[in-house]
Amino acid sequence: MSKYQHANSAIEQAVTAGVSEGLDREEILLALIVSSVAAYRDAAGKKAVRDALLYELGEVEGATDTQFIRSR
């Protein structure tokens, strides 16, 4: 299983668990973003987080399949 398949599985599990407890899907996803950014900062440093976020924000329209590109 790829790193993105693991991440997507974890996202689906978190959303399913939260929704079953009455939480809003969008709020769960936002909490995942915030928590992931903090964990990535701790693991890779502030510059890596900033670079990754700027890249992802530049691709927010979905024109590039970043998961495909990064998995290579």
C-alpha positions as CSV (number, residue, x, y, z in Angstrom):
1,M,0.0,0.0,0.0
2,S,1.3,3.5,-0.9
3,K,1.8,6.3,1.6
4,Y,-1.2,8.0,0.0
5,Q,-3.4,5.0,0.3
6,H,-2.5,4.8,4.0
7,A,-3.2,8.5,4.5
8,N,-6.5,8.2,2.6
9,S,-7.5,5.2,4.7
10,A,-6.7,7.1,7.9
11,I,-8.8,10.1,6.7
12,E,-11.7,7.9,5.9
13,Q,-11.5,6.2,9.3
14,A,-11.4,9.5,11.1
15,V,-14.3,10.9,9.2
16,T,-16.4,7.8,9.6
17,A,-15.7,7.7,13.4
18,G,-16.4,11.4,13.9
19,V,-19.5,11.5,11.8
20,S,-20.8,8.5,13.8
21,E,-20.4,10.6,16.9
22,G,-22.3,13.5,15.4
23,L,-19.4,15.6,14.3
24,D,-19.4,17.6,11.0
25,R,-17.3,16.1,8.2
26,E,-15.8,19.4,7.2
27,E,-14.7,20.1,10.8
28,I,-13.1,16.7,11.1
29,L,-11.2,17.3,7.9
30,L,-10.0,20.7,9.1
31,A,-8.9,19.1,12.4
32,L,-6.9,16.6,10.4
33,I,-5.2,19.4,8.4
34,V,-4.3,21.3,11.5
35,S,-3.0,18.2,13.3
36,S,-1.1,17.0,10.2
37,V,0.6,20.3,9.7
38,A,1.7,20.3,13.4
39,A,3.0,16.7,13.2
40,Y,4.8,17.4,9.9
41,R,6.4,20.5,11.4
42,D,7.7,18.5,14.3
43,A,9.0,15.8,12.0
44,A,10.4,17.9,9.1
45,G,10.7,21.4,10.3
46,K,9.1,24.8,9.6
47,K,10.6,25.3,6.1
48,A,9.4,21.9,4.9
49,V,5.9,22.6,6.1
50,R,5.9,26.0,4.5
51,D,7.2,24.7,1.2
52,A,4.7,21.8,1.1
53,L,1.7,24.1,2.0
54,L,2.7,26.7,-0.6
55,Y,3.0,23.9,-3.3
56,E,-0.4,22.4,-2.3
57,L,-2.1,25.8,-2.3
58,G,-0.8,26.4,-5.7
59,E,-2.4,23.2,-6.9
60,V,-5.7,23.6,-5.0
61,E,-7.6,23.7,-8.3
62,G,-6.6,20.1,-8.9
63,A,-4.9,20.6,-12.3
64,T,-2.0,18.4,-11.3
65,D,-2.2,14.9,-9.8
66,T,0.2,15.6,-7.0
67,Q,-0.2,12.2,-5.4
68,F,0.8,10.5,-8.6
69,I,3.8,12.9,-9.1
70,R,5.0,12.5,-5.5
71,S,4.6,8.7,-5.5
72,R,7.2,8.4,-8.3
